Amino acid sequence: MQQQFDIFISSFNSIIGQLASFLPKLLAALVLLFFGWIIAKLVRGGVKRLLTLAHFDRLAQKTGVEEFLRHGDMHITFAGIISEVSYWLVLLIVLVTVSSSLGLNEVADLFHRVALFLPNIIVAVLIIIFGTLLARFINRLVFAWLRNLGVDGALTISTISEYGVQVFAVFVALEQLAIGTQLLTTAFAILFGAICLALALAFGFGGRDWAARVIDGWSSGKGKTKT
C-alpha cells in the first residue's frame, strides 16, 4: 500500500513539475499571440489604406475584378482582399512562432507551409490582373491596326488575341501556384498552335481579297509616282 502511495505521489509531483515548466511558456505564447494579432490588424489597415491611396480599386474595376466579385455576391473590394491576405500572412507567421515556442513542431511546420504559399497566391492574382490589362491593350492595338489595313474580321482577330493573352496569363498564374505545371504548359502550347493554325487558314482563305487590294494600292502608288 505504501509503495502504491509513493508511486502516486511521484506521478503527481511529475505532472505538477511539467505544468509548472509549461505554464510560463503558455503564458508567453498567449502574450505573443495577442500582440501578433494586434500587429496583424495594424498591417491590414495600413495595406488597405495604401492601396486606397494608390487608387488600386480603380485598376481592379478596369480589369473587371470588381464586377466579378459582385456577381459572386462578394461585397468586398479587391484592396480589401489583399489587406485580408496580408492580415492572415502576419497572423500565420505569429502562429508559427507560437507553435515553435510550445514545442508543437508539426503544427508549426503546417502553418509555415501555409504562410509560404500565401505570397504565391498574391503574385498569381497580380499576374492575372496585369495580364488582363495587357490583353485589352493588345485587343485595341490589333483592332486599330487591322482596321486601318482594311482587313475583314478585324474584331474577331483582335478578340482572339485578347483571349490568347488572358489564357497565357492564367497559365502563368497557375504555374506560379505550381498546379500541374508541365501539363498546363503542354496544353497551352497545343492550344496556341491550334489558334495560330486557324488564323493562318482563315487568312489564307479569306485574306486573298485584302492582299489583292494592298498590292493594287501599292501598284497604283508607284504608278502615280512614276508619272
C-alpha positions as CSV (number, residue, x, y, z in Angstrom):
1,M,0.0,0.0,0.0
2,Q,2.8,2.4,0.9
3,Q,4.5,1.6,-2.4
4,Q,1.4,2.4,-4.4
5,F,1.0,5.7,-2.5
6,D,4.7,6.6,-3.2
7,I,4.1,5.9,-7.0
8,F,1.0,8.1,-6.9
9,I,2.9,11.0,-5.2
10,S,5.8,10.6,-7.6
11,S,3.5,10.8,-10.6
12,F,1.6,13.7,-9.2
13,N,4.8,15.6,-8.5
14,S,6.0,14.9,-12.0
15,I,2.8,16.3,-13.5
16,I,2.9,19.4,-11.3
17,G,6.6,19.9,-12.3
18,Q,5.7,19.6,-16.0
19,L,2.8,22.0,-15.6
20,A,5.0,24.4,-13.7
21,S,7.5,24.4,-16.5
22,F,4.9,24.6,-19.2
23,L,2.7,27.4,-17.8
24,P,5.3,30.2,-18.3
25,K,5.7,29.1,-21.9
26,L,1.9,29.0,-22.4
27,L,1.6,32.5,-20.8
28,A,4.4,33.9,-23.0
29,A,2.8,32.3,-26.1
30,L,-0.6,33.8,-25.3
31,V,1.0,37.3,-24.9
32,L,2.9,36.8,-28.2
33,L,-0.3,35.7,-29.9
34,F,-2.2,38.8,-28.6
35,F,0.4,41.3,-29.7
36,G,0.8,39.4,-33.0
37,W,-3.0,39.7,-33.5
38,I,-2.7,43.5,-32.9
39,I,0.2,43.8,-35.4
40,A,-1.8,41.8,-38.0
41,K,-4.8,44.2,-37.6
42,L,-2.5,47.2,-38.0
43,V,-0.9,45.7,-41.1
44,R,-4.3,45.0,-42.6
45,G,-5.4,48.6,-42.0
46,G,-2.2,50.0,-43.3
47,V,-2.2,47.9,-46.5
48,K,-5.8,48.8,-47.2
49,R,-5.1,52.5,-46.7
50,L,-2.0,52.4,-49.0
51,L,-3.9,50.6,-51.7
52,T,-6.8,53.0,-51.5
53,L,-4.5,56.0,-51.7
54,A,-2.8,54.4,-54.8
55,H,-6.3,54.0,-56.4
56,F,-5.8,50.2,-56.6
57,D,-9.6,49.7,-56.7
58,R,-9.8,51.7,-60.0
59,L,-7.3,49.3,-61.5
60,A,-9.4,46.3,-60.3
61,Q,-12.5,47.9,-61.9
62,K,-10.8,48.3,-65.2
63,T,-9.8,44.7,-65.2
64,G,-13.3,43.6,-64.3
65,V,-12.3,42.0,-61.0
66,E,-14.8,44.2,-59.0
67,E,-17.6,43.2,-61.3
68,F,-16.6,39.5,-61.0
69,L,-16.7,39.8,-57.2
70,R,-20.1,41.5,-57.3
71,H,-21.5,38.7,-59.5
72,G,-20.2,36.2,-56.9
73,D,-22.2,38.1,-54.2
74,M,-18.9,39.1,-52.5
75,H,-19.3,42.6,-51.1
76,I,-15.6,43.4,-50.8
77,T,-13.2,45.4,-52.8
78,F,-10.0,43.9,-54.3
79,A,-8.0,46.1,-51.9
80,G,-9.9,44.6,-49.1
81,I,-9.0,41.1,-50.3
82,I,-5.3,41.9,-50.4
83,S,-5.4,43.5,-47.0
84,E,-7.1,40.4,-45.6
85,V,-4.4,38.2,-47.1
86,S,-1.8,40.4,-45.5
87,Y,-3.6,40.1,-42.2
88,W,-3.6,36.3,-42.3
89,L,0.0,36.2,-43.5
90,V,1.2,38.1,-40.5
91,L,-1.1,36.0,-38.2
92,L,0.3,32.8,-39.7
93,I,3.9,33.9,-39.0
94,V,2.9,34.6,-35.4
95,L,1.2,31.2,-35.1
96,V,4.4,29.5,-36.4
97,T,6.4,31.3,-33.8
98,V,3.9,30.4,-31.0
99,S,3.8,26.8,-32.1
100,S,7.6,26.5,-32.1
101,S,7.8,28.1,-28.7
102,L,5.4,25.5,-27.3
103,G,7.3,22.6,-29.0
104,L,4.5,21.9,-31.4
105,N,6.9,21.4,-34.4
106,E,4.3,19.6,-36.6
107,V,1.8,22.4,-36.2
108,A,4.5,25.0,-36.7
109,D,5.6,23.3,-39.9
110,L,2.0,23.2,-41.2
111,F,1.5,27.0,-40.5
112,H,4.9,27.7,-42.1
113,R,3.9,25.9,-45.3
114,V,0.6,27.9,-45.5
115,A,2.4,31.1,-44.8
116,L,4.9,30.4,-47.6
117,F,2.1,29.7,-50.0
118,L,0.1,32.9,-49.5
119,P,2.6,35.2,-51.3
120,N,2.3,32.9,-54.4
121,I,-1.5,33.5,-54.3
122,I,-0.9,37.3,-54.3
123,V,1.6,37.1,-57.1
124,A,-0.8,34.9,-59.2
125,V,-3.7,37.3,-58.7
126,L,-1.5,40.3,-59.8
127,I,-0.3,38.3,-62.8
128,I,-4.0,37.8,-63.9
129,I,-4.8,41.5,-63.3
130,F,-1.9,42.8,-65.3
131,G,-2.4,40.1,-67.9
132,T,-6.0,41.2,-68.4
133,L,-4.9,44.9,-68.8
134,L,-2.3,43.8,-71.4
135,A,-4.8,41.7,-73.2
136,R,-7.3,44.6,-73.5
137,F,-4.5,46.9,-74.8
138,I,-3.4,44.3,-77.4
139,N,-7.1,43.9,-78.4
140,R,-7.4,47.6,-79.1
141,L,-4.0,47.8,-80.8
142,V,-4.6,44.8,-83.1
143,F,-8.1,46.0,-84.0
144,A,-6.9,49.5,-84.9
145,W,-4.0,48.2,-86.9
146,L,-6.1,45.6,-88.9
147,R,-9.0,48.1,-89.4
148,N,-6.6,50.7,-90.9
149,L,-5.4,48.0,-93.2
150,G,-9.0,47.2,-94.2
151,V,-8.9,43.6,-93.0
152,D,-12.2,41.9,-92.8
153,G,-12.8,40.2,-89.4
154,A,-10.5,42.7,-87.5
155,L,-12.8,42.5,-84.5
156,T,-12.7,38.7,-84.4
157,I,-8.9,38.5,-84.7
158,S,-8.4,41.2,-82.1
159,T,-10.8,39.4,-79.7
160,I,-8.9,36.1,-80.2
161,S,-5.7,37.9,-79.5
162,E,-7.1,39.3,-76.3
163,Y,-8.3,35.8,-75.2
164,G,-4.9,34.3,-76.1
165,V,-3.1,36.8,-73.8
166,Q,-5.6,36.2,-71.0
167,V,-5.2,32.4,-71.3
168,F,-1.5,32.8,-71.2
169,A,-1.7,35.0,-68.0
170,V,-3.9,32.3,-66.4
171,F,-1.4,29.6,-67.3
172,V,1.5,31.7,-65.8
173,A,-0.6,32.3,-62.7
174,L,-1.3,28.6,-62.3
175,E,2.4,27.9,-62.8
176,Q,3.2,30.3,-60.0
177,L,0.9,28.2,-57.8
178,A,2.7,25.0,-59.0
179,I,-0.6,23.5,-60.2
180,G,0.2,20.9,-63.0
181,T,3.0,23.0,-64.5
182,Q,4.1,20.6,-67.2
183,L,0.6,19.5,-68.2
184,L,-0.6,23.2,-68.4
185,T,2.4,24.2,-70.4
186,T,1.9,21.4,-72.9
187,A,-1.8,22.2,-73.1
188,F,-1.2,25.9,-73.8
189,A,1.4,25.1,-76.5
190,I,-1.2,22.8,-78.2
191,L,-3.9,25.5,-77.8
192,F,-1.6,28.3,-79.1
193,G,-0.6,26.2,-82.1
194,A,-4.2,25.4,-82.9
195,I,-5.1,29.1,-82.8
196,C,-2.2,30.1,-85.0
197,L,-3.2,27.4,-87.5
198,A,-6.8,28.6,-87.5
199,L,-5.7,32.2,-88.1
200,A,-3.4,31.2,-90.8
201,L,-6.1,29.2,-92.6
202,A,-8.6,32.0,-92.1
203,F,-6.2,34.5,-93.5
204,G,-5.3,32.2,-96.4
205,F,-8.9,31.6,-97.4
206,G,-10.4,35.0,-96.5
207,G,-7.5,37.3,-96.9
208,R,-6.8,36.9,-100.6
209,D,-9.0,39.9,-101.5
210,W,-7.4,42.0,-98.9
211,A,-3.9,41.1,-100.1
212,A,-5.0,41.9,-103.7
213,R,-6.3,45.3,-102.6
214,V,-3.0,46.0,-100.8
215,I,-1.0,45.0,-103.9
216,D,-3.2,47.1,-106.1
217,G,-2.8,50.1,-103.8
218,W,1.0,49.7,-103.8
219,S,1.0,49.4,-107.6
220,S,-1.2,52.5,-108.0
221,G,1.0,54.5,-105.7
222,K,4.1,53.5,-107.7
223,G,2.4,54.3,-110.9
224,K,1.4,57.8,-109.7
225,T,5.0,58.4,-108.5
226,K,6.4,57.5,-111.9
227,T,4.0,59.8,-113.8
